[in-house]
Amino acid sequence: MSVRVAASVGFVLGVASLALVVRSLRLSLDVDPNDAQAAIGVPRPLTHTWRLYRGHHWQIAGDASESREATDAAEGTRGTCPTGMVEVKGNMKLDPSANAYYDKNSVEELQKTTCTRWINRDFPERCAEFDRAKWLELSKELKTKPMHFCIDRFEYPNEKGAYPVIMVNFHESEALCAEQGKRLCDEAEWTFACEGDEATPYPYGYSRDATACPIDQKWKPYNGLAFNPREGEAAGNEMDRLWQGKASGTQPRCKSPFGVYDMTGNVDEWTRTVREGERPSILKGGYWGPVRTRCRPATRSHDENHTFYQQSFRCCGEAAIRVRRVEAEDPSIAPLPQELK
């Protein structure tokens, strides 16, 4: 009982601390004036039909618009990966410094020097336009790392037309991936699947576009106490009031160079860190609000038990190695049976 009480107190204190931070950022956030004046937490008619997923998480009810097999056939990006996944293969640009997070000598910081038009430079900074020619010149000598893996085409449950499952923590994300014989993506895999070999700032290129991905919606003040317990009716009502996301794959231009959808905006996604000595739980991609929503930035401030109304994930896996069978030219050697070719 004492553990549950301590956890509840910790949750309340965490929400209160976050609220103080948010208030300090209000001048730089694009706040919805209607919600800023609304009586938060007061019952209201629901806009969507919500359902509990696995008894703890939330999802807007609705069926996938097509099967994973049909999406695979239409997209043509599956490669050697299992159904519903995208094959990602190429060379990822590496940070110039091994301590990039601390000395700021990183791809992310280099990219920011090529921004030609800022929306706002204060955190969370947003750039409207990056100079491609300048970036290609600046990044041409960066070391690279070969990458080859599979990644879910959409956010979990990885079905076109379905809404992402939210209010899920890091450990739960790992478990749900493991159920499918997959694993949670690490942050390098996620980043490369988003930016491609050229390391574009956005999955769709160099110009920020709120019509391509669900981003830059007005920020709505939230009632953090409504999410405790997260399975409660108050949590569902509050998520409905806050929700500004989209069903997976419904924004056709919100697609990376490899054909992975909804990587920036919509909902934050859990990944596993690739850096030694820090907590494993890293969020990537941003969500629908007025935040960075680029391929390189990450949120590293939440522990593995953190859950929130705009957090989800997607899964990764190993890519199969193609083996090309060549029949011997010696006519005395029988050819391979058809089923083995």
Secondary structure as a PSIPRED ss2 file (coil, helix, strand):
# PSIPRED VFORMAT (PSIPRED V4.0)

   1 M C   1.000  0.000  0.000
   2 S H   0.000  1.000  0.000
   3 V H   0.000  1.000  0.000
   4 R H   0.000  1.000  0.000
   5 V H   0.000  1.000  0.000
   6 A H   0.000  1.000  0.000
   7 A H   0.000  1.000  0.000
   8 S H   0.000  1.000  0.000
   9 V H   0.000  1.000  0.000
  10 G H   0.000  1.000  0.000
  11 F H   0.000  1.000  0.000
  12 V H   0.000  1.000  0.000
  13 L H   0.000  1.000  0.000
  14 G H   0.000  1.000  0.000
  15 V H   0.000  1.000  0.000
  16 A H   0.000  1.000  0.000
  17 S H   0.000  1.000  0.000
  18 L H   0.000  1.000  0.000
  19 A H   0.000  1.000  0.000
  20 L H   0.000  1.000  0.000
  21 V H   0.000  1.000  0.000
  22 V H   0.000  1.000  0.000
  23 R H   0.000  1.000  0.000
  24 S H   0.000  1.000  0.000
  25 L H   0.000  1.000  0.000
  26 R C   1.000  0.000  0.000
  27 L C   1.000  0.000  0.000
  28 S C   1.000  0.000  0.000
  29 L C   1.000  0.000  0.000
  30 D C   1.000  0.000  0.000
  31 V E   0.000  0.000  1.000
  32 D C   1.000  0.000  0.000
  33 P H   0.000  1.000  0.000
  34 N H   0.000  1.000  0.000
  35 D H   0.000  1.000  0.000
  36 A H   0.000  1.000  0.000
  37 Q C   1.000  0.000  0.000
  38 A C   1.000  0.000  0.000
  39 A C   1.000  0.000  0.000
  40 I C   1.000  0.000  0.000
  41 G C   1.000  0.000  0.000
  42 V C   1.000  0.000  0.000
  43 P C   1.000  0.000  0.000
  44 R C   1.000  0.000  0.000
  45 P C   1.000  0.000  0.000
  46 L C   1.000  0.000  0.000
  47 T C   1.000  0.000  0.000
  48 H C   1.000  0.000  0.000
  49 T C   1.000  0.000  0.000
  50 W E   0.000  0.000  1.000
  51 R E   0.000  0.000  1.000
  52 L E   0.000  0.000  1.000
  53 Y E   0.000  0.000  1.000
  54 R C   1.000  0.000  0.000
  55 G C   1.000  0.000  0.000
  56 H C   1.000  0.000  0.000
  57 H E   0.000  0.000  1.000
  58 W E   0.000  0.000  1.000
  59 Q E   0.000  0.000  1.000
  60 I E   0.000  0.000  1.000
  61 A C   1.000  0.000  0.000
  62 G C   1.000  0.000  0.000
  63 D C   1.000  0.000  0.000
  64 A C   1.000  0.000  0.000
  65 S C   1.000  0.000  0.000
  66 E C   1.000  0.000  0.000
  67 S C   1.000  0.000  0.000
  68 R H   0.000  1.000  0.000
  69 E H   0.000  1.000  0.000
  70 A H   0.000  1.000  0.000
  71 T H   0.000  1.000  0.000
  72 D H   0.000  1.000  0.000
  73 A H   0.000  1.000  0.000
  74 A H   0.000  1.000  0.000
  75 E H   0.000  1.000  0.000
  76 G C   1.000  0.000  0.000
  77 T C   1.000  0.000  0.000
  78 R C   1.000  0.000  0.000
  79 G C   1.000  0.000  0.000
  80 T C   1.000  0.000  0.000
  81 C C   1.000  0.000  0.000
  82 P C   1.000  0.000  0.000
  83 T C   1.000  0.000  0.000
  84 G C   1.000  0.000  0.000
  85 M E   0.000  0.000  1.000
  86 V E   0.000  0.000  1.000
  87 E E   0.000  0.000  1.000
  88 V E   0.000  0.000  1.000
  89 K E   0.000  0.000  1.000
  90 G E   0.000  0.000  1.000
  91 N E   0.000  0.000  1.000
  92 M E   0.000  0.000  1.000
  93 K E   0.000  0.000  1.000
  94 L C   1.000  0.000  0.000
  95 D C   1.000  0.000  0.000
  96 P C   1.000  0.000  0.000
  97 S C   1.000  0.000  0.000
  98 A C   1.000  0.000  0.000
  99 N C   1.000  0.000  0.000
 100 A H   0.000  1.000  0.000
 101 Y H   0.000  1.000  0.000
 102 Y H   0.000  1.000  0.000
 103 D H   0.000  1.000  0.000
 104 K C   1.000  0.000  0.000
 105 N C   1.000  0.000  0.000
 106 S C   1.000  0.000  0.000
 107 V H   0.000  1.000  0.000
 108 E H   0.000  1.000  0.000
 109 E H   0.000  1.000  0.000
 110 L H   0.000  1.000  0.000
 111 Q H   0.000  1.000  0.000
 112 K H   0.000  1.000  0.000
 113 T C   1.000  0.000  0.000
 114 T C   1.000  0.000  0.000
 115 C E   0.000  0.000  1.000
 116 T E   0.000  0.000  1.000
 117 R E   0.000  0.000  1.000
 118 W E   0.000  0.000  1.000
 119 I E   0.000  0.000  1.000
 120 N E   0.000  0.000  1.000
 121 R C   1.000  0.000  0.000
 122 D C   1.000  0.000  0.000
 123 F C   1.000  0.000  0.000
 124 P C   1.000  0.000  0.000
 125 E C   1.000  0.000  0.000
 126 R E   0.000  0.000  1.000
 127 C E   0.000  0.000  1.000
 128 A E   0.000  0.000  1.000
 129 E E   0.000  0.000  1.000
 130 F E   0.000  0.000  1.000
 131 D C   1.000  0.000  0.000
 132 R H   0.000  1.000  0.000
 133 A H   0.000  1.000  0.000
 134 K H   0.000  1.000  0.000
 135 W H   0.000  1.000  0.000
 136 L H   0.000  1.000  0.000
 137 E H   0.000  1.000  0.000
 138 L H   0.000  1.000  0.000
 139 S H   0.000  1.000  0.000
 140 K C   1.000  0.000  0.000
 141 E C   1.000  0.000  0.000
 142 L C   1.000  0.000  0.000
 143 K C   1.000  0.000  0.000
 144 T E   0.000  0.000  1.000
 145 K E   0.000  0.000  1.000
 146 P E   0.000  0.000  1.000
 147 M E   0.000  0.000  1.000
 148 H E   0.000  0.000  1.000
 149 F E   0.000  0.000  1.000
 150 C E   0.000  0.000  1.000
 151 I E   0.000  0.000  1.000
 152 D E   0.000  0.000  1.000
 153 R C   1.000  0.000  0.000
 154 F C   1.000  0.000  0.000
 155 E C   1.000  0.000  0.000
 156 Y C   1.000  0.000  0.000
 157 P C   1.000  0.000  0.000
 158 N C   1.000  0.000  0.000
 159 E C   1.000  0.000  0.000
 160 K C   1.000  0.000  0.000
 161 G C   1.000  0.000  0.000
 162 A C   1.000  0.000  0.000
 163 Y C   1.000  0.000  0.000
 164 P C   1.000  0.000  0.000
 165 V C   1.000  0.000  0.000
 166 I E   0.000  0.000  1.000
 167 M C   1.000  0.000  0.000
 168 V C   1.000  0.000  0.000
 169 N C   1.000  0.000  0.000
 170 F H   0.000  1.000  0.000
 171 H H   0.000  1.000  0.000
 172 E H   0.000  1.000  0.000
 173 S H   0.000  1.000  0.000
 174 E H   0.000  1.000  0.000
 175 A H   0.000  1.000  0.000
 176 L H   0.000  1.000  0.000
 177 C H   0.000  1.000  0.000
 178 A H   0.000  1.000  0.000
 179 E H   0.000  1.000  0.000
 180 Q C   1.000  0.000  0.000
 181 G C   1.000  0.000  0.000
 182 K C   1.000  0.000  0.000
 183 R E   0.000  0.000  1.000
 184 L E   0.000  0.000  1.000
 185 C C   1.000  0.000  0.000
 186 D E   0.000  0.000  1.000
 187 E H   0.000  1.000  0.000
 188 A H   0.000  1.000  0.000
 189 E H   0.000  1.000  0.000
 190 W H   0.000  1.000  0.000
 191 T H   0.000  1.000  0.000
 192 F H   0.000  1.000  0.000
 193 A H   0.000  1.000  0.000
 194 C H   0.000  1.000  0.000
 195 E H   0.000  1.000  0.000
 196 G C   1.000  0.000  0.000
 197 D C   1.000  0.000  0.000
 198 E C   1.000  0.000  0.000
 199 A C   1.000  0.000  0.000
 200 T C   1.000  0.000  0.000
 201 P C   1.000  0.000  0.000
 202 Y E   0.000  0.000  1.000
 203 P C   1.000  0.000  0.000
 204 Y C   1.000  0.000  0.000
 205 G E   0.000  0.000  1.000
 206 Y C   1.000  0.000  0.000
 207 S E   0.000  0.000  1.000
 208 R C   1.000  0.000  0.000
 209 D C   1.000  0.000  0.000
 210 A C   1.000  0.000  0.000
 211 T C   1.000  0.000  0.000
 212 A C   1.000  0.000  0.000
 213 C C   1.000  0.000  0.000
 214 P C   1.000  0.000  0.000
 215 I C   1.000  0.000  0.000
 216 D C   1.000  0.000  0.000
 217 Q C   1.000  0.000  0.000
 218 K C   1.000  0.000  0.000
 219 W E   0.000  0.000  1.000
 220 K C   1.000  0.000  0.000
 221 P C   1.000  0.000  0.000
 222 Y C   1.000  0.000  0.000
 223 N C   1.000  0.000  0.000
 224 G H   0.000  1.000  0.000
 225 L H   0.000  1.000  0.000
 226 A H   0.000  1.000  0.000
 227 F H   0.000  1.000  0.000
 228 N C   1.000  0.000  0.000
 229 P C   1.000  0.000  0.000
 230 R C   1.000  0.000  0.000
 231 E C   1.000  0.000  0.000
 232 G C   1.000  0.000  0.000
 233 E H   0.000  1.000  0.000
 234 A H   0.000  1.000  0.000
 235 A H   0.000  1.000  0.000
 236 G H   0.000  1.000  0.000
 237 N H   0.000  1.000  0.000
 238 E H   0.000  1.000  0.000
 239 M H   0.000  1.000  0.000
 240 D H   0.000  1.000  0.000
 241 R H   0.000  1.000  0.000
 242 L H   0.000  1.000  0.000
 243 W C   1.000  0.000  0.000
 244 Q C   1.000  0.000  0.000
 245 G C   1.000  0.000  0.000
 246 K C   1.000  0.000  0.000
 247 A C   1.000  0.000  0.000
 248 S C   1.000  0.000  0.000
 249 G C   1.000  0.000  0.000
 250 T C   1.000  0.000  0.000
 251 Q C   1.000  0.000  0.000
 252 P C   1.000  0.000  0.000
 253 R C   1.000  0.000  0.000
 254 C C   1.000  0.000  0.000
 255 K E   0.000  0.000  1.000
 256 S C   1.000  0.000  0.000
 257 P C   1.000  0.000  0.000
 258 F C   1.000  0.000  0.000
 259 G C   1.000  0.000  0.000
 260 V C   1.000  0.000  0.000
 261 Y E   0.000  0.000  1.000
 262 D C   1.000  0.000  0.000
 263 M C   1.000  0.000  0.000
 264 T C   1.000  0.000  0.000
 265 G C   1.000  0.000  0.000
 266 N C   1.000  0.000  0.000
 267 V C   1.000  0.000  0.000
 268 D E   0.000  0.000  1.000
 269 E E   0.000  0.000  1.000
 270 W E   0.000  0.000  1.000
 271 T E   0.000  0.000  1.000
 272 R E   0.000  0.000  1.000
 273 T C   1.000  0.000  0.000
 274 V C   1.000  0.000  0.000
 275 R C   1.000  0.000  0.000
 276 E C   1.000  0.000  0.000
 277 G C   1.000  0.000  0.000
 278 E C   1.000  0.000  0.000
 279 R C   1.000  0.000  0.000
 280 P C   1.000  0.000  0.000
 281 S E   0.000  0.000  1.000
 282 I E   0.000  0.000  1.000
 283 L E   0.000  0.000  1.000
 284 K E   0.000  0.000  1.000
 285 G C   1.000  0.000  0.000
 286 G C   1.000  0.000  0.000
 287 Y C   1.000  0.000  0.000
 288 W C   1.000  0.000  0.000
 289 G C   1.000  0.000  0.000
 290 P C   1.000  0.000  0.000
 291 V C   1.000  0.000  0.000
 292 R C   1.000  0.000  0.000
 293 T C   1.000  0.000  0.000
 294 R C   1.000  0.000  0.000
 295 C C   1.000  0.000  0.000
 296 R C   1.000  0.000  0.000
 297 P C   1.000  0.000  0.000
 298 A E   0.000  0.000  1.000
 299 T E   0.000  0.000  1.000
 300 R C   1.000  0.000  0.000
 301 S C   1.000  0.000  0.000
 302 H C   1.000  0.000  0.000
 303 D C   1.000  0.000  0.000
 304 E C   1.000  0.000  0.000
 305 N C   1.000  0.000  0.000
 306 H C   1.000  0.000  0.000
 307 T C   1.000  0.000  0.000
 308 F C   1.000  0.000  0.000
 309 Y C   1.000  0.000  0.000
 310 Q C   1.000  0.000  0.000
 311 Q E   0.000  0.000  1.000
 312 S E   0.000  0.000  1.000
 313 F E   0.000  0.000  1.000
 314 R C   1.000  0.000  0.000
 315 C E   0.000  0.000  1.000
 316 C E   0.000  0.000  1.000
 317 G E   0.000  0.000  1.000
 318 E C   1.000  0.000  0.000
 319 A C   1.000  0.000  0.000
 320 A C   1.000  0.000  0.000
 321 I C   1.000  0.000  0.000
 322 R C   1.000  0.000  0.000
 323 V C   1.000  0.000  0.000
 324 R C   1.000  0.000  0.000
 325 R C   1.000  0.000  0.000
 326 V C   1.000  0.000  0.000
 327 E C   1.000  0.000  0.000
 328 A C   1.000  0.000  0.000
 329 E C   1.000  0.000  0.000
 330 D C   1.000  0.000  0.000
 331 P C   1.000  0.000  0.000
 332 S C   1.000  0.000  0.000
 333 I C   1.000  0.000  0.000
 334 A C   1.000  0.000  0.000
 335 P C   1.000  0.000  0.000
 336 L C   1.000  0.000  0.000
 337 P C   1.000  0.000  0.000
 338 Q H   0.000  1.000  0.000
 339 E H   0.000  1.000  0.000
 340 L H   0.000  1.000  0.000
 341 K C   1.000  0.000  0.000
